[in-house]
Amino acid sequence: MSYAIAAIALAAALSIVIASWKNGISPMPASAPVRRAVAEEVARLGPTGRIAEAGAGWGTLALAIARRNPGRTIVGVENSPVPWLASKLLAVLSGVGERVTFRRGDLYDFPYDEVDLVVCYLYPGAMSRLDGVWKRGLRPGARVVSVGFAIPERRPERVVVCRDVYATKVYVYRYGIDIEVAE
């Protein structure tokens, strides 16, 4: 029995390592102050609409947003199997699971034209690549809320500084309007 548990734990850890290597980043949950700040920013942007979390990891950010924003539905996109399964379980246990779903898939292939807002906590290379995806796929006026990393060569509409130990910045962008490119 203990060998089976050890084998399962090893397989899960190996799965996370392989997915992290492929993605260029490991699934890292946002701190509680950052989750609160993002959930508040989403609330400021409006009471209803559909959100995508690109690279949902363990699902904690999506669930925090759902708790603070009862009029919103959220789909989290994650390609790493262990965090994806964990996020699905957390959604069921959270009490907001009817408004939050987690889809296993590639965040670069997600149909962003189906959402009003994208939330992400990624890294600079992913932000650069997603900028092109969002230029083509987001509806005009759709917003992107990025934790920690700015989108290169794009001017944010708003920057929120979180009250955490790192003073993490949350960047808010609007797509399809004239202020897109930084000067």
C-alpha positions as CSV (number, residue, x, y, z in Angstrom):
1,M,0.0,0.0,0.0
2,S,2.7,2.5,0.9
3,Y,4.6,1.7,-2.3
4,A,1.5,2.5,-4.3
5,I,1.1,5.8,-2.5
6,A,4.8,6.6,-3.1
7,A,4.5,5.6,-6.8
8,I,1.4,7.9,-7.2
9,A,3.2,10.8,-5.5
10,L,6.3,10.3,-7.6
11,A,4.2,10.2,-10.8
12,A,2.3,13.3,-9.8
13,A,5.6,15.2,-9.0
14,L,7.1,14.0,-12.3
15,S,4.0,15.2,-14.1
16,I,4.3,18.6,-12.6
17,V,8.1,18.8,-13.4
18,I,7.5,17.8,-17.0
19,A,4.7,20.3,-17.5
20,S,6.7,23.0,-15.9
21,W,9.6,22.3,-18.1
22,K,7.4,22.4,-21.2
23,N,5.6,25.6,-20.1
24,G,8.7,27.4,-18.9
25,I,7.1,28.1,-15.5
26,S,5.7,26.0,-12.7
27,P,2.1,26.5,-11.4
28,M,2.5,29.1,-8.6
29,P,-0.5,30.2,-6.6
30,A,-1.0,33.9,-6.0
31,S,-0.8,35.1,-2.4
32,A,-4.0,36.0,-0.5
33,P,-3.4,39.8,-0.8
34,V,-2.9,39.4,-4.6
35,R,-6.0,37.2,-4.9
36,R,-8.0,39.8,-3.0
37,A,-6.7,42.7,-5.1
38,V,-7.5,40.9,-8.4
39,A,-11.0,39.9,-7.2
40,E,-11.6,43.6,-6.3
41,E,-10.3,44.8,-9.6
42,V,-12.6,42.4,-11.4
43,A,-15.5,43.7,-9.3
44,R,-14.6,47.2,-10.3
45,L,-14.7,46.3,-14.0
46,G,-18.3,45.2,-13.8
47,P,-20.7,42.8,-12.1
48,T,-21.3,40.3,-14.9
49,G,-19.6,38.6,-17.8
50,R,-17.4,35.6,-18.6
51,I,-13.8,35.4,-17.5
52,A,-11.0,33.1,-18.7
53,E,-8.0,32.5,-16.4
54,A,-5.1,31.7,-18.7
55,G,-2.8,29.3,-16.9
56,A,-5.1,28.6,-14.0
57,G,-2.7,26.4,-12.1
58,W,-4.2,25.2,-8.8
59,G,-7.4,27.3,-9.3
60,T,-7.1,29.5,-6.3
61,L,-7.2,32.8,-8.2
62,A,-10.3,31.8,-10.2
63,L,-12.1,30.6,-7.0
64,A,-11.2,33.9,-5.2
65,I,-12.6,35.9,-8.1
66,A,-15.8,33.8,-8.2
67,R,-16.4,34.3,-4.4
68,R,-16.1,38.1,-4.7
69,N,-18.0,38.3,-8.1
70,P,-21.2,36.2,-7.9
71,G,-22.4,37.5,-11.3
72,R,-19.4,36.2,-13.2
73,T,-18.6,32.8,-14.7
74,I,-15.1,31.7,-15.0
75,V,-13.3,29.1,-17.1
76,G,-9.7,28.3,-16.1
77,V,-7.4,26.8,-18.7
78,E,-4.5,24.7,-17.5
79,N,-2.4,22.1,-19.3
80,S,-0.6,20.5,-16.4
81,P,-2.7,17.4,-15.3
82,V,-2.1,17.5,-11.5
83,P,-2.9,21.2,-10.9
84,W,-5.8,20.8,-13.3
85,L,-7.3,17.9,-11.4
86,A,-6.7,19.7,-8.1
87,S,-8.4,22.8,-9.3
88,K,-11.4,20.8,-10.4
89,L,-11.6,19.2,-6.9
90,L,-11.3,22.6,-5.2
91,A,-14.1,24.0,-7.4
92,V,-16.4,21.2,-6.2
93,L,-15.5,21.8,-2.6
94,S,-15.6,25.6,-2.8
95,G,-19.3,26.1,-3.1
96,V,-18.8,28.2,-6.3
97,G,-18.2,25.3,-8.6
98,E,-21.4,25.9,-10.6
99,R,-19.8,29.2,-11.9
100,V,-16.2,28.0,-12.2
101,T,-15.0,25.3,-14.6
102,F,-11.5,24.2,-15.3
103,R,-10.6,23.0,-18.8
104,R,-7.4,21.1,-19.6
105,G,-5.8,22.6,-22.6
106,D,-3.4,25.0,-24.2
107,L,-3.9,28.6,-23.2
108,Y,-2.7,29.7,-26.6
109,D,-5.5,27.9,-28.3
110,F,-8.4,28.9,-26.1
111,P,-11.3,30.8,-27.8
112,Y,-10.8,34.2,-26.1
113,D,-13.6,35.6,-28.3
114,E,-16.0,34.0,-25.8
115,V,-14.9,36.0,-22.8
116,D,-15.1,39.6,-21.7
117,L,-12.1,39.5,-19.4
118,V,-8.9,37.5,-19.1
119,V,-7.0,37.0,-15.9
120,C,-3.4,35.6,-15.8
121,Y,-0.4,35.1,-13.6
122,L,2.2,34.0,-16.1
123,Y,5.7,35.2,-17.2
124,P,7.1,37.7,-19.7
125,G,7.5,35.2,-22.6
126,A,3.9,34.0,-22.3
127,M,2.6,37.6,-22.0
128,S,4.4,38.5,-25.3
129,R,3.0,35.5,-27.1
130,L,-0.5,35.9,-25.7
131,D,-0.6,39.6,-26.7
132,G,-0.7,38.5,-30.3
133,V,-3.4,35.9,-29.5
134,W,-5.5,38.5,-27.7
135,K,-5.1,41.1,-30.5
136,R,-6.7,38.6,-32.9
137,G,-9.1,36.9,-30.5
138,L,-10.4,39.3,-27.9
139,R,-13.5,41.4,-28.5
140,P,-13.0,45.1,-28.7
141,G,-13.1,46.6,-25.2
142,A,-12.2,43.3,-23.5
143,R,-9.9,43.5,-20.6
144,V,-6.8,41.6,-19.5
145,V,-5.8,41.6,-15.8
146,S,-2.2,40.4,-15.4
147,V,-0.6,39.6,-12.1
148,G,3.1,40.6,-11.7
149,F,4.0,40.9,-15.4
150,A,3.3,43.7,-17.8
151,I,2.6,43.0,-21.5
152,P,5.6,44.3,-23.4
153,E,5.1,47.4,-25.5
154,R,1.5,47.9,-24.3
155,R,0.4,50.6,-21.9
156,P,-1.9,49.5,-19.1
157,E,-5.1,51.3,-18.5
158,R,-4.5,50.9,-14.7
159,V,-1.9,49.5,-12.4
160,V,-2.8,48.3,-8.9
161,V,-0.1,47.8,-6.3
162,C,-1.0,45.0,-3.9
163,R,-0.4,45.1,-0.2
164,D,1.8,42.1,-0.1
165,V,5.5,41.7,0.9
166,Y,6.5,42.2,-2.8
167,A,4.2,45.1,-3.6
168,T,3.0,42.9,-6.5
169,K,1.6,44.9,-9.4
170,V,-1.6,44.0,-11.2
171,Y,-1.8,45.4,-14.7
172,V,-5.2,46.1,-16.4
173,Y,-5.3,46.4,-20.2
174,R,-8.1,47.1,-22.6
175,Y,-8.0,45.6,-26.1
176,G,-9.3,47.0,-29.4
177,I,-9.1,50.7,-28.5
178,D,-6.6,53.4,-29.3
179,I,-4.4,53.3,-26.2
180,E,-3.1,49.8,-26.8
181,V,0.6,50.5,-27.7
182,A,3.0,52.2,-25.2
183,E,5.0,55.1,-26.6
